[in-house]
Amino acid sequence: MAHSSTGVSFPALRVPAFELALMAMLALVAPPPAAHAAASADTPATATSFHCPASLAQQPVPDGLPRGWSIHGRSGELLLQRAAFYDGDPTGLGTLAPESTRRSGLTETSTWSFAAGDSAHVWLGCLYRDATAVVARPLPAGLRQCTTVLRLTTLGDPAETLSVQCR
């Protein structure tokens, strides 16, 4: 994970197709407990940007198949679709509803607000088109509000996350 003065970035991830299916209930990216404790001690004074990996590379992996079996399907990039917030580790899949959502053309802006100290229990999840797993990380303590900006398709479906800003 790379840190910068403008926020936190994740590199692109490569996840085999069978692991995406098997890990649907697991967070793929989470700092070790010591890193979470250190993040909890920090109280952000200014806005923090979070950047989900733009895509996940999906590749069939034939390891472990019984003799005579083969995997058929296409490999490819799974594109980032949207960001979501979870009430704790995403394993339980308890997504939080935004406090407000507004649309302007093909852009959707949603805002979540947290009570003092609650952000230490909230996780940011990055969701990918056609993926069954979630790339996630806990939020640092002290955040009171997060806003996501999504680009929508002409049908109004999420196309990609443009930004995630928390303060």
C-alpha positions, 0 to 999 in steps of 0.5 A: 500500500502506498501512502501520499499526502493526498491519500492512500492508494492501492496497486492493481491486484491479481486474483485467480478466478477460483479465489474470487469465488472462494473468497466472496466472504473475505476481505482481500486487503486488510492491514495487520492488527498492529497497523489497524491499532496505529491507524486508530490512534490517528485522528485525521485533521483534514480530508483524506482520499482513498483510492480503490485499485482500478481493476483486479486481474482475473486468471483461471488457475488449473492447480488442484484440479483432478486429472482429466479436468480443465478450466474454460473461461476468459481471463480479464480485468474486473473493473472497479464499479463502486465503493461501499461502507461496512459495519465492521469487517465485510465478511458479514456483508453488513453494508451501511446505507448512505445518509444522502444520495444525489444525482446530477446527469451521469454522476451520483454523490453519496454521503455517510456520516459517523458518530464520534469514534464509530469510524474505527469500526467502519470498513471501506470496500471496493466492489468490482464488476462481476467479482464475488470478493471485496477488496477492503480496509478499515477506516482510521478512527476520527472520521466523521463523514465520507463521500463517494462520487460515482460515474453512472451508465446511461441506465443509471447503474454504477460504472466506476468510483471517481472518488472517496473523500473522508474527513 
